[in-house]
Amino acid sequence: MVAVTARKQTKSKTKKALTVKQCKDLVKKDKNKYTNAKSKTNKYSRLAKESSDSVKKSKYIKLNKKWLEVVKSTKKKMSRDQKKLKVAKAKEKIGILASRQANLQGIADQVEEHPTLGKNEGNAAIYRSDGNSTEVIFISPVGGENEDNATDLTTWAVDKGAPRKDYARTSSKTITITGLITGDTSQEAENKYAKLEAWKMHHYELTYKGRIYYQHLILTGLNRSYDGYRDNIKCNLTFQFAYAAKVTTSTNKKSKKKTSKSSKTTRGSRNKKYAAITLKPGNTLWGLSQKYGKSVAWLQKVNHIKGTTIYTGKKLRVS
């Protein structure tokens, strides 16, 4: 008895978890079987109602009951398989995230160890930020590393008392590198350059780690020259920093939606009319909010404006 129990436990432990594809195939089969059973049920139910022969009527009723059982059992199995699919997707996602994290850790170790290896290829590293690749391109930034930051600021006069920060925004952060890609052979250097070209073409987020260090860069410019080098390539790289917006979501369907003051005041009759003005040079949301007694948030909400930028000649609802 003990041996049989042990064998059962061993068998259950060695049972492999289903992959996402296998679970999807199971759910697809369940749906086809359910649809077929439902069709049969409707068919025999109709025939039983239409038949005037008591023998045939009894036969159709029995067949209808039989297929109803198939419908119920198939529906239960489909529900179980859908749960399996959900679990498989969650496990796959965890596995992918763990793999990416392991790749990034491996890259970090490789970058840290590289200066001690004595390789003649520079210590500035370029690699994918998402962890989907373990490849690192090392270059020697012989021409320097440069960073350029630009901010857009309104050219119109700012209202007295208005916060200055509401009229400025960071427009770009550009990193330019001039360096050498080296290789034991010219083909090795060409392969490294080709990898950079592929990353640029696919617009992957990249990390550049040298004297300058940023993780969310897009390679927007890449060119090369040989300048008499036998196995090395002189290249110019331009990176643009990719600013990420912070987005928050809620999965709680039962939670009540909060409304701002502006959204409450804009609801009501579909025929409600709003007073609108034509924007003139020098108009700002803050200035108009003070003039018409509405908050900046209200003006943004009613006019569907993101940020504080408004344009001369456009219509703006103010009350």
Protein Blocks (a to p, Z undefined) as FASTA:
>chain_A
ZZmmmmmmmmmmmpccddfklmmmmmmmmmmmmmmmmmmmmmmmmmmmmpmbfklmmmmm
mmmmmmmmmmmmmmmmmmmmmmmmmmmmmmmmmmmmmmmmmmmmmmmmmmmmmmmnopae
bjadcddfklpacbdcddddfnopaddddddddfbdcdehiafklmgccfbdcddddddd
ddfbfklmmmmmmmmmmmmmnopacddddfbccfbdcdfbdcddfklpakbccddddddd
dddddddddfbfkbccdddfklmmmgccfkbccddddddehiafklmmmmnopafklmmm
mnopghjbdcehiacdfZZ
